Amino acid sequence: MTEDSSSIKPTKTIDMKGLLCPEPVFQTRQTIKEMNIDEILEVLADDPVAEEDIKSWVKKSENELIFFNKDDKLLKFLIRKVK
């Protein structure tokens, strides 16, 4: 997992701030499904449950979490579609 996200340009960004579980992981899954392999999705969320939910989903879906940051309450994920 990369330490610095500034060099990574996401293909698409979804803003989940204000949405509660299961909405962030559901919308992440739906958006990734519509993307092409090797494209990068940036997910912004502030539901604390989203951290575990999205990390768990990424592992199960066999996609790649290339960056994660938690800054105060804001969670930022960069996920590369692998399959």
mmCIF file of the N, C-alpha and C atoms, coordinates in Angstrom:
data_MODEL
# 
_entry.id   MODEL 
# 
loop_
_atom_site.group_PDB 
_atom_site.id 
_atom_site.type_symbol 
_atom_site.label_atom_id 
_atom_site.label_alt_id 
_atom_site.label_comp_id 
_atom_site.label_asym_id 
_atom_site.label_entity_id 
_atom_site.label_seq_id 
_atom_site.pdbx_PDB_ins_code 
_atom_site.Cartn_x 
_atom_site.Cartn_y 
_atom_site.Cartn_z 
_atom_site.occupancy 
_atom_site.B_iso_or_equiv 
_atom_site.pdbx_formal_charge 
_atom_site.auth_seq_id 
_atom_site.auth_comp_id 
_atom_site.auth_asym_id 
_atom_site.auth_atom_id 
_atom_site.pdbx_PDB_model_num 
ATOM 1   N N  . MET A 1 1  ? 0.848   -1.178  0.000   1.00 0.00 ? 1  MET A N  1 
ATOM 2   C CA . MET A 1 1  ? 0.000   0.000   0.000   1.00 0.00 ? 1  MET A CA 1 
ATOM 3   C C  . MET A 1 1  ? 0.892   1.240   0.000   1.00 0.00 ? 1  MET A C  1 
ATOM 4   N N  . THR A 1 2  ? 0.562   2.169   -0.850  1.00 0.00 ? 2  THR A N  1 
ATOM 5   C CA . THR A 1 2  ? 1.356   3.386   -1.014  1.00 0.00 ? 2  THR A CA 1 
ATOM 6   C C  . THR A 1 2  ? 1.143   4.339   0.160   1.00 0.00 ? 2  THR A C  1 
ATOM 7   N N  . GLU A 1 3  ? 2.201   5.010   0.584   1.00 0.00 ? 3  GLU A N  1 
ATOM 8   C CA . GLU A 1 3  ? 2.108   5.960   1.697   1.00 0.00 ? 3  GLU A CA 1 
ATOM 9   C C  . GLU A 1 3  ? 1.576   7.314   1.259   1.00 0.00 ? 3  GLU A C  1 
ATOM 10  N N  . ASP A 1 4  ? 1.840   7.677   0.008   1.00 0.00 ? 4  ASP A N  1 
ATOM 11  C CA . ASP A 1 4  ? 1.489   9.006   -0.478  1.00 0.00 ? 4  ASP A CA 1 
ATOM 12  C C  . ASP A 1 4  ? 0.527   8.858   -1.644  1.00 0.00 ? 4  ASP A C  1 
ATOM 13  N N  . SER A 1 5  ? -0.646  9.479   -1.531  1.00 0.00 ? 5  SER A N  1 
ATOM 14  C CA . SER A 1 5  ? -1.639  9.330   -2.591  1.00 0.00 ? 5  SER A CA 1 
ATOM 15  C C  . SER A 1 5  ? -1.550  10.431  -3.635  1.00 0.00 ? 5  SER A C  1 
ATOM 16  N N  . SER A 1 6  ? -0.701  11.429  -3.421  1.00 0.00 ? 6  SER A N  1 
ATOM 17  C CA . SER A 1 6  ? -0.682  12.583  -4.327  1.00 0.00 ? 6  SER A CA 1 
ATOM 18  C C  . SER A 1 6  ? -0.228  12.214  -5.738  1.00 0.00 ? 6  SER A C  1 
ATOM 19  N N  . SER A 1 7  ? 0.541   11.132  -5.878  1.00 0.00 ? 7  SER A N  1 
ATOM 20  C CA . SER A 1 7  ? 1.015   10.739  -7.205  1.00 0.00 ? 7  SER A CA 1 
ATOM 21  C C  . SER A 1 7  ? 0.008   9.829   -7.920  1.00 0.00 ? 7  SER A C  1 
ATOM 22  N N  . ILE A 1 8  ? -1.028  9.397   -7.199  1.00 0.00 ? 8  ILE A N  1 
ATOM 23  C CA . ILE A 1 8  ? -2.020  8.494   -7.772  1.00 0.00 ? 8  ILE A CA 1 
ATOM 24  C C  . ILE A 1 8  ? -3.232  9.308   -8.214  1.00 0.00 ? 8  ILE A C  1 
ATOM 25  N N  . LYS A 1 9  ? -3.573  9.176   -9.478  1.00 0.00 ? 9  LYS A N  1 
ATOM 26  C CA . LYS A 1 9  ? -4.723  9.909   -10.016 1.00 0.00 ? 9  LYS A CA 1 
ATOM 27  C C  . LYS A 1 9  ? -5.898  8.953   -10.171 1.00 0.00 ? 9  LYS A C  1 
ATOM 28  N N  . PRO A 1 10 ? -6.930  9.116   -9.332  1.00 0.00 ? 10 PRO A N  1 
ATOM 29  C CA . PRO A 1 10 ? -8.072  8.212   -9.462  1.00 0.00 ? 10 PRO A CA 1 
ATOM 30  C C  . PRO A 1 10 ? -8.833  8.431   -10.768 1.00 0.00 ? 10 PRO A C  1 
ATOM 31  N N  . THR A 1 11 ? -9.380  7.350   -11.294 1.00 0.00 ? 11 THR A N  1 
ATOM 32  C CA . THR A 1 11 ? -10.212 7.406   -12.495 1.00 0.00 ? 11 THR A CA 1 
ATOM 33  C C  . THR A 1 11 ? -11.560 8.028   -12.149 1.00 0.00 ? 11 THR A C  1 
ATOM 34  N N  . LYS A 1 12 ? -12.042 7.703   -10.944 1.00 0.00 ? 12 LYS A N  1 
ATOM 35  C CA . LYS A 1 12 ? -13.366 8.142   -10.518 1.00 0.00 ? 12 LYS A CA 1 
ATOM 36  C C  . LYS A 1 12 ? -13.363 8.347   -9.008  1.00 0.00 ? 12 LYS A C  1 
ATOM 37  N N  . THR A 1 13 ? -14.159 9.298   -8.522  1.00 0.00 ? 13 THR A N  1 
ATOM 38  C CA . THR A 1 13 ? -14.285 9.560   -7.085  1.00 0.00 ? 13 THR A CA 1 
ATOM 39  C C  . THR A 1 13 ? -15.753 9.468   -6.695  1.00 0.00 ? 13 THR A C  1 
ATOM 40  N N  . ILE A 1 14 ? -16.025 8.780   -5.581  1.00 0.00 ? 14 ILE A N  1 
ATOM 41  C CA . ILE A 1 14 ? -17.375 8.814   -5.025  1.00 0.00 ? 14 ILE A CA 1 
ATOM 42  C C  . ILE A 1 14 ? -17.294 9.346   -3.597  1.00 0.00 ? 14 ILE A C  1 
ATOM 43  N N  . ASP A 1 15 ? -18.190 10.270  -3.292  1.00 0.00 ? 15 ASP A N  1 
ATOM 44  C CA . ASP A 1 15 ? -18.216 10.940  -1.995  1.00 0.00 ? 15 ASP A CA 1 
ATOM 45  C C  . ASP A 1 15 ? -19.353 10.356  -1.166  1.00 0.00 ? 15 ASP A C  1 
ATOM 46  N N  . MET A 1 16 ? -18.988 9.594   -0.148  1.00 0.00 ? 16 MET A N  1 
ATOM 47  C CA . MET A 1 16 ? -19.976 8.924   0.698   1.00 0.00 ? 16 MET A CA 1 
ATOM 48  C C  . MET A 1 16 ? -20.165 9.640   2.037   1.00 0.00 ? 16 MET A C  1 
ATOM 49  N N  . LYS A 1 17 ? -19.613 10.837  2.160   1.00 0.00 ? 17 LYS A N  1 
ATOM 50  C CA . LYS A 1 17 ? -19.713 11.541  3.440   1.00 0.00 ? 17 LYS A CA 1 
ATOM 51  C C  . LYS A 1 17 ? -21.187 11.749  3.802   1.00 0.00 ? 17 LYS A C  1 
ATOM 52  N N  . GLY A 1 18 ? -21.508 11.428  5.053   1.00 0.00 ? 18 GLY A N  1 
ATOM 53  C CA . GLY A 1 18 ? -22.885 11.581  5.528   1.00 0.00 ? 18 GLY A CA 1 
ATOM 54  C C  . GLY A 1 18 ? -23.735 10.333  5.339   1.00 0.00 ? 18 GLY A C  1 
ATOM 55  N N  . LEU A 1 19 ? -23.210 9.343   4.608   1.00 0.00 ? 19 LEU A N  1 
ATOM 56  C CA . LEU A 1 19 ? -23.968 8.101   4.405   1.00 0.00 ? 19 LEU A CA 1 
ATOM 57  C C  . LEU A 1 19 ? -23.507 7.045   5.399   1.00 0.00 ? 19 LEU A C  1 
ATOM 58  N N  . LEU A 1 20 ? -24.463 6.286   5.920   1.00 0.00 ? 20 LEU A N  1 
ATOM 59  C CA . LEU A 1 20 ? -24.154 5.273   6.919   1.00 0.00 ? 20 LEU A CA 1 
ATOM 60  C C  . LEU A 1 20 ? -24.204 3.877   6.306   1.00 0.00 ? 20 LEU A C  1 
ATOM 61  N N  . CYS A 1 21 ? -23.569 2.944   6.997   1.00 0.00 ? 21 CYS A N  1 
ATOM 62  C CA . CYS A 1 21 ? -23.526 1.544   6.618   1.00 0.00 ? 21 CYS A CA 1 
ATOM 63  C C  . CYS A 1 21 ? -24.949 1.055   6.326   1.00 0.00 ? 21 CYS A C  1 
ATOM 64  N N  . PRO A 1 22 ? -25.162 0.292   5.285   1.00 0.00 ? 22 PRO A N  1 
ATOM 65  C CA . PRO A 1 22 ? -24.199 -0.313  4.376   1.00 0.00 ? 22 PRO A CA 1 
ATOM 66  C C  . PRO A 1 22 ? -23.965 0.499   3.098   1.00 0.00 ? 22 PRO A C  1 
ATOM 67  N N  . GLU A 1 23 ? -24.476 1.719   3.041   1.00 0.00 ? 23 GLU A N  1 
ATOM 68  C CA . GLU A 1 23 ? -24.441 2.500   1.801   1.00 0.00 ? 23 GLU A CA 1 
ATOM 69  C C  . GLU A 1 23 ? -23.034 2.689   1.224   1.00 0.00 ? 23 GLU A C  1 
ATOM 70  N N  . PRO A 1 24 ? -22.012 3.078   2.019   1.00 0.00 ? 24 PRO A N  1 
ATOM 71  C CA . PRO A 1 24 ? -20.671 3.276   1.425   1.00 0.00 ? 24 PRO A CA 1 
ATOM 72  C C  . PRO A 1 24 ? -20.120 2.022   0.743   1.00 0.00 ? 24 PRO A C  1 
ATOM 73  N N  . VAL A 1 25 ? -20.216 0.883   1.386   1.00 0.00 ? 25 VAL A N  1 
ATOM 74  C CA . VAL A 1 25 ? -19.673 -0.338  0.781   1.00 0.00 ? 25 VAL A CA 1 
ATOM 75  C C  . VAL A 1 25 ? -20.536 -0.774  -0.410  1.00 0.00 ? 25 VAL A C  1 
ATOM 76  N N  . PHE A 1 26 ? -21.838 -0.575  -0.324  1.00 0.00 ? 26 PHE A N  1 
ATOM 77  C CA . PHE A 1 26 ? -22.733 -0.929  -1.423  1.00 0.00 ? 26 PHE A CA 1 
ATOM 78  C C  . PHE A 1 26 ? -22.416 -0.093  -2.668  1.00 0.00 ? 26 PHE A C  1 
ATOM 79  N N  . GLN A 1 27 ? -22.277 1.216   -2.482  1.00 0.00 ? 27 GLN A N  1 
ATOM 80  C CA . GLN A 1 27 ? -21.987 2.085   -3.629  1.00 0.00 ? 27 GLN A CA 1 
ATOM 81  C C  . GLN A 1 27 ? -20.576 1.864   -4.168  1.00 0.00 ? 27 GLN A C  1 
ATOM 82  N N  . THR A 1 28 ? -19.633 1.544   -3.287  1.00 0.00 ? 28 THR A N  1 
ATOM 83  C CA . THR A 1 28 ? -18.268 1.218   -3.732  1.00 0.00 ? 28 THR A CA 1 
ATOM 84  C C  . THR A 1 28 ? -18.316 -0.008  -4.647  1.00 0.00 ? 28 THR A C  1 
ATOM 85  N N  . ARG A 1 29 ? -19.022 -1.031  -4.195  1.00 0.00 ? 29 ARG A N  1 
ATOM 86  C CA . ARG A 1 29 ? -19.140 -2.271  -4.977  1.00 0.00 ? 29 ARG A CA 1 
ATOM 87  C C  . ARG A 1 29 ? -19.800 -2.000  -6.331  1.00 0.00 ? 29 ARG A C  1 
ATOM 88  N N  . GLN A 1 30 ? -20.879 -1.241  -6.347  1.00 0.00 ? 30 GLN A N  1 
ATOM 89  C CA . GLN A 1 30 ? -21.587 -0.931  -7.592  1.00 0.00 ? 30 GLN A CA 1 
ATOM 90  C C  . GLN A 1 30 ? -20.691 -0.152  -8.561  1.00 0.00 ? 30 GLN A C  1 
ATOM 91  N N  . THR A 1 31 ? -19.963 0.827   -8.036  1.00 0.00 ? 31 THR A N  1 
ATOM 92  C CA . THR A 1 31 ? -19.123 1.680   -8.889  1.00 0.00 ? 31 THR A CA 1 
ATOM 93  C C  . THR A 1 31 ? -17.963 0.876   -9.476  1.00 0.00 ? 31 THR A C  1 
ATOM 94  N N  . ILE A 1 32 ? -17.295 0.063   -8.647  1.00 0.00 ? 32 ILE A N  1 
ATOM 95  C CA . ILE A 1 32 ? -16.177 -0.766  -9.125  1.00 0.00 ? 32 ILE A CA 1 
ATOM 96  C C  . ILE A 1 32 ? -16.657 -1.706  -10.236 1.00 0.00 ? 32 ILE A C  1 
ATOM 97  N N  . LYS A 1 33 ? -17.853 -2.239  -10.078 1.00 0.00 ? 33 LYS A N  1 
ATOM 98  C CA . LYS A 1 33 ? -18.416 -3.163  -11.063 1.00 0.00 ? 33 LYS A CA 1 
ATOM 99  C C  . LYS A 1 33 ? -18.486 -2.518  -12.458 1.00 0.00 ? 33 LYS A C  1 
ATOM 100 N N  . GLU A 1 34 ? -18.751 -1.210  -12.497 1.00 0.00 ? 34 GLU A N  1 
ATOM 101 C CA . GLU A 1 34 ? -18.901 -0.488  -13.763 1.00 0.00 ? 34 GLU A CA 1 
ATOM 102 C C  . GLU A 1 34 ? -17.571 -0.003  -14.347 1.00 0.00 ? 34 GLU A C  1 
ATOM 103 N N  . MET A 1 35 ? -16.483 -0.157  -13.585 1.00 0.00 ? 35 MET A N  1 
ATOM 104 C CA . MET A 1 35 ? -15.177 0.353   -14.018 1.00 0.00 ? 35 MET A CA 1 
ATOM 105 C C  . MET A 1 35 ? -14.391 -0.724  -14.768 1.00 0.00 ? 35 MET A C  1 
ATOM 106 N N  . ASN A 1 36 ? -13.339 -0.281  -15.460 1.00 0.00 ? 36 ASN A N  1 
ATOM 107 C CA . ASN A 1 36 ? -12.466 -1.203  -16.190 1.00 0.00 ? 36 ASN A CA 1 
ATOM 108 C C  . ASN A 1 36 ? -11.307 -1.647  -15.307 1.00 0.00 ? 36 ASN A C  1 
ATOM 109 N N  . ILE A 1 37 ? -10.723 -2.792  -15.651 1.00 0.00 ? 37 ILE A N  1 
ATOM 110 C CA . ILE A 1 37 ? -9.562  -3.312  -14.911 1.00 0.00 ? 37 ILE A CA 1 
ATOM 111 C C  . ILE A 1 37 ? -8.432  -2.284  -14.947 1.00 0.00 ? 37 ILE A C  1 
ATOM 112 N N  . ASP A 1 38 ? -7.758  -2.131  -13.823 1.00 0.00 ? 38 ASP A N  1 
ATOM 113 C CA . ASP A 1 38 ? -6.647  -1.193  -13.601 1.00 0.00 ? 38 ASP A CA 1 
ATOM 114 C C  . ASP A 1 38 ? -7.097  0.252   -13.364 1.00 0.00 ? 38 ASP A C  1 
ATOM 115 N N  . GLU A 1 39 ? -8.381  0.538   -13.460 1.00 0.00 ? 39 GLU A N  1 
ATOM 116 C CA . GLU A 1 39 ? -8.843  1.878   -13.095 1.00 0.00 ? 39 GLU A CA 1 
ATOM 117 C C  . GLU A 1 39 ? -8.868  1.994   -11.575 1.00 0.00 ? 39 GLU A C  1 
ATOM 118 N N  . ILE A 1 40 ? -8.763  3.225   -11.092 1.00 0.00 ? 40 ILE A N  1 
ATOM 119 C CA . ILE A 1 40 ? -8.661  3.464   -9.654  1.00 0.00 ? 40 ILE A CA 1 
ATOM 120 C C  . ILE A 1 40 ? -9.861  4.279   -9.179  1.00 0.00 ? 40 ILE A C  1 
ATOM 121 N N  . LEU A 1 41 ? -10.493 3.767   -8.126  1.00 0.00 ? 41 LEU A N  1 
ATOM 122 C CA . LEU A 1 41 ? -11.639 4.432   -7.514  1.00 0.00 ? 41 LEU A CA 1 
ATOM 123 C C  . LEU A 1 41 ? -11.206 5.075   -6.203  1.00 0.00 ? 41 LEU A C  1 
ATOM 124 N N  . GLU A 1 42 ? -11.514 6.354   -6.064  1.00 0.00 ? 42 GLU A N  1 
ATOM 125 C CA . GLU A 1 42 ? -11.290 7.053   -4.795  1.00 0.00 ? 42 GLU A CA 1 
ATOM 126 C C  . GLU A 1 42 ? -12.622 7.090   -4.060  1.00 0.00 ? 42 GLU A C  1 
ATOM 127 N N  . VAL A 1 43 ? -12.622 6.628   -2.806  1.00 0.00 ? 43 VAL A N  1 
ATOM 128 C CA . VAL A 1 43 ? -13.827 6.625   -1.984  1.00 0.00 ? 43 VAL A CA 1 
ATOM 129 C C  . VAL A 1 43 ? -13.579 7.515   -0.772  1.00 0.00 ? 43 VAL A C  1 
ATOM 130 N N  . LEU A 1 44 ? -14.472 8.475   -0.555  1.00 0.00 ? 44 LEU A N  1 
ATOM 131 C CA . LEU A 1 44 ? -14.414 9.346   0.613   1.00 0.00 ? 44 LEU A CA 1 
ATOM 132 C C  . LEU A 1 44 ? -15.616 9.018   1.490   1.00 0.00 ? 44 LEU A C  1 
ATOM 133 N N  . ALA A 1 45 ? -15.382 8.775   2.776   1.00 0.00 ? 45 ALA A N  1 
ATOM 134 C CA . ALA A 1 45 ? -16.470 8.412   3.684   1.00 0.00 ? 45 ALA A CA 1 
ATOM 135 C C  . ALA A 1 45 ? -16.168 8.944   5.079   1.00 0.00 ? 45 ALA A C  1 
ATOM 136 N N  . ASP A 1 46 ? -17.222 9.092   5.882   1.00 0.00 ? 46 ASP A N  1 
ATOM 137 C CA . ASP A 1 46 ? -16.992 9.515   7.272   1.00 0.00 ? 46 ASP A CA 1 
ATOM 138 C C  . ASP A 1 46 ? -17.711 8.616   8.278   1.00 0.00 ? 46 ASP A C  1 
ATOM 139 N N  . ASP A 1 47 ? -18.300 7.531   7.814   1.00 0.00 ? 47 ASP A N  1 
ATOM 140 C CA . ASP A 1 47 ? -18.906 6.551   8.712   1.00 0.00 ? 47 ASP A CA 1 
ATOM 141 C C  . ASP A 1 47 ? -17.783 5.646   9.225   1.00 0.00 ? 47 ASP A C  1 
ATOM 142 N N  . PRO A 1 48 ? -17.540 5.637   10.546  1.00 0.00 ? 48 PRO A N  1 
ATOM 143 C CA . PRO A 1 48 ? -16.422 4.832   11.078  1.00 0.00 ? 48 PRO A CA 1 
ATOM 144 C C  . PRO A 1 48 ? -16.516 3.350   10.698  1.00 0.00 ? 48 PRO A C  1 
ATOM 145 N N  . VAL A 1 49 ? -17.708 2.823   10.542  1.00 0.00 ? 49 VAL A N  1 
ATOM 146 C CA . VAL A 1 49 ? -17.901 1.419   10.174  1.00 0.00 ? 49 VAL A CA 1 
ATOM 147 C C  . VAL A 1 49 ? -17.399 1.158   8.753   1.00 0.00 ? 49 VAL A C  1 
ATOM 148 N N  . ALA A 1 50 ? -17.392 2.193   7.919   1.00 0.00 ? 50 ALA A N  1 
ATOM 149 C CA . ALA A 1 50 ? -16.974 2.036   6.520   1.00 0.00 ? 50 ALA A CA 1 
ATOM 150 C C  . ALA A 1 50 ? -15.524 1.564   6.411   1.00 0.00 ? 50 ALA A C  1 
ATOM 151 N N  . GLU A 1 51 ? -14.681 1.936   7.368   1.00 0.00 ? 51 GLU A N  1 
ATOM 152 C CA . GLU A 1 51 ? -13.276 1.522   7.301   1.00 0.00 ? 51 GLU A CA 1 
ATOM 153 C C  . GLU A 1 51 ? -13.174 -0.004  7.225   1.00 0.00 ? 51 GLU A C  1 
ATOM 154 N N  . GLU A 1 52 ? -13.782 -0.685  8.182   1.00 0.00 ? 52 GLU A N  1 
ATOM 155 C CA . GLU A 1 52 ? -13.708 -2.143  8.225   1.00 0.00 ? 52 GLU A CA 1 
ATOM 156 C C  . GLU A 1 52 ? -14.499 -2.766  7.081   1.00 0.00 ? 52 GLU A C  1 
ATOM 157 N N  . ASP A 1 53 ? -15.682 -2.210  6.796   1.00 0.00 ? 53 ASP A N  1 
ATOM 158 C CA . ASP A 1 53 ? -16.540 -2.765  5.747   1.00 0.00 ? 53 ASP A CA 1 
ATOM 159 C C  . ASP A 1 53 ? -15.854 -2.729  4.380   1.00 0.00 ? 53 ASP A C  1 
ATOM 160 N N  . ILE A 1 54 ? -15.304 -1.580  4.028   1.00 0.00 ? 54 ILE A N  1 
ATOM 161 C CA . ILE A 1 54 ? -14.700 -1.435  2.702   1.00 0.00 ? 54 ILE A CA 1 
ATOM 162 C C  . ILE A 1 54 ? -13.406 -2.241  2.603   1.00 0.00 ? 54 ILE A C  1 
ATOM 163 N N  . LYS A 1 55 ? -12.580 -2.207  3.657   1.00 0.00 ? 55 LYS A N  1 
ATOM 164 C CA . LYS A 1 55 ? -11.352 -3.015  3.639   1.00 0.00 ? 55 LYS A CA 1 
ATOM 165 C C  . LYS A 1 55 ? -11.687 -4.496  3.481   1.00 0.00 ? 55 LYS A C  1 
ATOM 166 N N  . SER A 1 56 ? -12.692 -4.955  4.190   1.00 0.00 ? 56 SER A N  1 
ATOM 167 C CA . SER A 1 56 ? -13.105 -6.353  4.129   1.00 0.00 ? 56 SER A CA 1 
ATOM 168 C C  . SER A 1 56 ? -13.640 -6.693  2.734   1.00 0.00 ? 56 SER A C  1 
ATOM 169 N N  . TRP A 1 57 ? -14.468 -5.803  2.176   1.00 0.00 ? 57 TRP A N  1 
ATOM 170 C CA . TRP A 1 57 ? -15.010 -6.046  0.838   1.00 0.00 ? 57 TRP A CA 1 
ATOM 171 C C  . TRP A 1 57 ? -13.899 -6.093  -0.209  1.00 0.00 ? 57 TRP A C  1 
ATOM 172 N N  . VAL A 1 58 ? -12.919 -5.181  -0.119  1.00 0.00 ? 58 VAL A N  1 
ATOM 173 C CA . VAL A 1 58 ? -11.817 -5.155  -1.088  1.00 0.00 ? 58 VAL A CA 1 
ATOM 174 C C  . VAL A 1 58 ? -11.089 -6.502  -1.076  1.00 0.00 ? 58 VAL A C  1 
ATOM 175 N N  . LYS A 1 59 ? -10.822 -7.016  0.112   1.00 0.00 ? 59 LYS A N  1 
ATOM 176 C CA . LYS A 1 59 ? -10.124 -8.299  0.236   1.00 0.00 ? 59 LYS A CA 1 
ATOM 177 C C  . LYS A 1 59 ? -10.955 -9.429  -0.373  1.00 0.00 ? 59 LYS A C  1 
ATOM 178 N N  . LYS A 1 60 ? -12.241 -9.478  -0.047  1.00 0.00 ? 60 LYS A N  1 
ATOM 179 C CA . LYS A 1 60 ? -13.124 -10.529 -0.556  1.00 0.00 ? 60 LYS A CA 1 
ATOM 180 C C  . LYS A 1 60 ? -13.303 -10.442 -2.074  1.00 0.00 ? 60 LYS A C  1 
ATOM 181 N N  . SER A 1 61 ? -13.344 -9.230  -2.590  1.00 0.00 ? 61 SER A N  1 
ATOM 182 C CA . SER A 1 61 ? -13.595 -9.040  -4.024  1.00 0.00 ? 61 SER A CA 1 
ATOM 183 C C  . SER A 1 61 ? -12.327 -9.209  -4.853  1.00 0.00 ? 61 SER A C  1 
ATOM 184 N N  . GLU A 1 62 ? -11.183 -9.363  -4.162  1.00 0.00 ? 62 GLU A N  1 
ATOM 185 C CA . GLU A 1 62 ? -9.882  -9.544  -4.800  1.00 0.00 ? 62 GLU A CA 1 
ATOM 186 C C  . GLU A 1 62 ? -9.449  -8.329  -5.619  1.00 0.00 ? 62 GLU A C  1 
ATOM 187 N N  . ASN A 1 63 ? -9.938  -7.157  -5.222  1.00 0.00 ? 63 ASN A N  1 
ATOM 188 C CA . ASN A 1 63 ? -9.418  -5.921  -5.791  1.00 0.00 ? 63 ASN A CA 1 
ATOM 189 C C  . ASN A 1 63 ? -8.262  -5.478  -4.899  1.00 0.00 ? 63 ASN A C  1 
ATOM 190 N N  . GLU A 1 64 ? -7.665  -4.333  -5.180  1.00 0.00 ? 64 GLU A N  1 
ATOM 191 C CA . GLU A 1 64 ? -6.455  -3.941  -4.457  1.00 0.00 ? 64 GLU A CA 1 
ATOM 192 C C  . GLU A 1 64 ? -6.635  -2.578  -3.785  1.00 0.00 ? 64 GLU A C  1 
ATOM 193 N N  . LEU A 1 65 ? -6.475  -2.565  -2.469  1.00 0.00 ? 65 LEU A N  1 
ATOM 194 C CA . LEU A 1 65 ? -6.476  -1.309  -1.725  1.00 0.00 ? 65 LEU A CA 1 
ATOM 195 C C  . LEU A 1 65 ? -5.061  -0.738  -1.825  1.00 0.00 ? 65 LEU A C  1 
ATOM 196 N N  . ILE A 1 66 ? -4.890  0.306   -2.636  1.00 0.00 ? 66 ILE A N  1 
ATOM 197 C CA . ILE A 1 66 ? -3.543  0.835   -2.842  1.00 0.00 ? 66 ILE A CA 1 
ATOM 198 C C  . ILE A 1 66 ? -3.231  2.001   -1.914  1.00 0.00 ? 66 ILE A C  1 
ATOM 199 N N  . PHE A 1 67 ? -4.275  2.565   -1.285  1.00 0.00 ? 67 PHE A N  1 
ATOM 200 C CA . PHE A 1 67 ? -4.046  3.650   -0.331  1.00 0.00 ? 67 PHE A CA 1 
ATOM 201 C C  . PHE A 1 67 ? -5.225  3.731   0.617   1.00 0.00 ? 67 PHE A C  1 
ATOM 202 N N  . PHE A 1 68 ? -4.919  3.975   1.897   1.00 0.00 ? 68 PHE A N  1 
ATOM 203 C CA . PHE A 1 68 ? -5.966  4.264   2.886   1.00 0.00 ? 68 PHE A CA 1 
ATOM 204 C C  . PHE A 1 68 ? -5.441  5.319   3.832   1.00 0.00 ? 68 PHE A C  1 
ATOM 205 N N  . ASN A 1 69 ? -6.280  6.286   4.145   1.00 0.00 ? 69 ASN A N  1 
ATOM 206 C CA . ASN A 1 69 ? -5.907  7.316   5.106   1.00 0.00 ? 69 ASN A CA 1 
ATOM 207 C C  . ASN A 1 69 ? -7.120  7.682   5.940   1.00 0.00 ? 69 ASN A C  1 
ATOM 208 N N  . LYS A 1 70 ? -6.875  7.871   7.231   1.00 0.00 ? 70 LYS A N  1 
ATOM 209 C CA . LYS A 1 70 ? -7.923  8.311   8.148   1.00 0.00 ? 70 LYS A CA 1 
ATOM 210 C C  . LYS A 1 70 ? -7.442  9.636   8.726   1.00 0.00 ? 70 LYS A C  1 
ATOM 211 N N  . ASP A 1 71 ? -8.135  10.700  8.383   1.00 0.00 ? 71 ASP A N  1 
ATOM 212 C CA . ASP A 1 71 ? -7.745  12.032  8.833   1.00 0.00 ? 71 ASP A CA 1 
ATOM 213 C C  . ASP A 1 71 ? -8.915  12.617  9.597   1.00 0.00 ? 71 ASP A C  1 
ATOM 214 N N  . ASP A 1 72 ? -8.774  12.689  10.934  1.00 0.00 ? 72 ASP A N  1 
ATOM 215 C CA . ASP A 1 72 ? -9.873  13.090  11.797  1.00 0.00 ? 72 ASP A CA 1 
ATOM 216 C C  . ASP A 1 72 ? -11.011 12.100  11.567  1.00 0.00 ? 72 ASP A C  1 
ATOM 217 N N  . LYS A 1 73 ? -12.111 12.525  10.958  1.00 0.00 ? 73 LYS A N  1 
ATOM 218 C CA . LYS A 1 73 ? -13.213 11.586  10.720  1.00 0.00 ? 73 LYS A CA 1 
ATOM 219 C C  . LYS A 1 73 ? -13.287 11.145  9.263   1.00 0.00 ? 73 LYS A C  1 
ATOM 220 N N  . LEU A 1 74 ? -12.506 11.774  8.393   1.00 0.00 ? 74 LEU A N  1 
ATOM 221 C CA . LEU A 1 74 ? -12.594 11.461  6.965   1.00 0.00 ? 74 LEU A CA 1 
ATOM 222 C C  . LEU A 1 74 ? -11.746 10.244  6.608   1.00 0.00 ? 74 LEU A C  1 
ATOM 223 N N  . LEU A 1 75 ? -12.377 9.293   5.950   1.00 0.00 ? 75 LEU A N  1 
ATOM 224 C CA . LEU A 1 75 ? -11.692 8.104   5.454   1.00 0.00 ? 75 LEU A CA 1 
ATOM 225 C C  . LEU A 1 75 ? -11.500 8.255   3.954   1.00 0.00 ? 75 LEU A C  1 
ATOM 226 N N  . LYS A 1 76 ? -10.302 7.955   3.488   1.00 0.00 ? 76 LYS A N  1 
ATOM 227 C CA . LYS A 1 76 ? -10.026 8.026   2.054   1.00 0.00 ? 76 LYS A CA 1 
ATOM 228 C C  . LYS A 1 76 ? -9.424  6.696   1.621   1.00 0.00 ? 76 LYS A C  1 
ATOM 229 N N  . PHE A 1 77 ? -10.045 6.093   0.624   1.00 0.00 ? 77 PHE A N  1 
ATOM 230 C CA . PHE A 1 77 ? -9.592  4.823   0.063   1.00 0.00 ? 77 PHE A CA 1 
ATOM 231 C C  . PHE A 1 77 ? -9.267  5.024   -1.401  1.00 0.00 ? 77 PHE A C  1 
ATOM 232 N N  . LEU A 1 78 ? -8.196  4.402   -1.884  1.00 0.00 ? 78 LEU A N  1 
ATOM 233 C CA . LEU A 1 78 ? -7.936  4.298   -3.315  1.00 0.00 ? 78 LEU A CA 1 
ATOM 234 C C  . LEU A 1 78 ? -7.887  2.810   -3.631  1.00 0.00 ? 78 LEU A C  1 
ATOM 235 N N  . ILE A 1 79 ? -8.808  2.396   -4.495  1.00 0.00 ? 79 ILE A N  1 
ATOM 236 C CA . ILE A 1 79 ? -8.971  0.970   -4.794  1.00 0.00 ? 79 ILE A CA 1 
ATOM 237 C C  . ILE A 1 79 ? -8.754  0.746   -6.285  1.00 0.00 ? 79 ILE A C  1 
ATOM 238 N N  . ARG A 1 80 ? -7.836  -0.160  -6.617  1.00 0.00 ? 80 ARG A N  1 
ATOM 239 C CA . ARG A 1 80 ? -7.600  -0.518  -8.013  1.00 0.00 ? 80 ARG A CA 1 
ATOM 240 C C  . ARG A 1 80 ? -8.438  -1.732  -8.357  1.00 0.00 ? 80 ARG A C  1 
ATOM 241 N N  . LYS A 1 81 ? -9.189  -1.621  -9.459  1.00 0.00 ? 81 LYS A N  1 
ATOM 242 C CA . LYS A 1 81 ? -9.978  -2.773  -9.908  1.00 0.00 ? 81 LYS A CA 1 
ATOM 243 C C  . LYS A 1 81 ? -9.031  -3.793  -10.526 1.00 0.00 ? 81 LYS A C  1 
ATOM 244 N N  . VAL A 1 82 ? -9.040  -4.987  -10.000 1.00 0.00 ? 82 VAL A N  1 
ATOM 245 C CA . VAL A 1 82 ? -8.149  -6.046  -10.457 1.00 0.00 ? 82 VAL A CA 1 
ATOM 246 C C  . VAL A 1 82 ? -8.891  -7.057  -11.317 1.00 0.00 ? 82 VAL A C  1 
ATOM 247 N N  . LYS A 1 83 ? -10.134 -7.329  -10.960 1.00 0.00 ? 83 LYS A N  1 
ATOM 248 C CA . LYS A 1 83 ? -10.893 -8.327  -11.749 1.00 0.00 ? 83 LYS A CA 1 
ATOM 249 C C  . LYS A 1 83 ? -12.343 -7.942  -11.879 1.00 0.00 ? 83 LYS A C  1 
# 
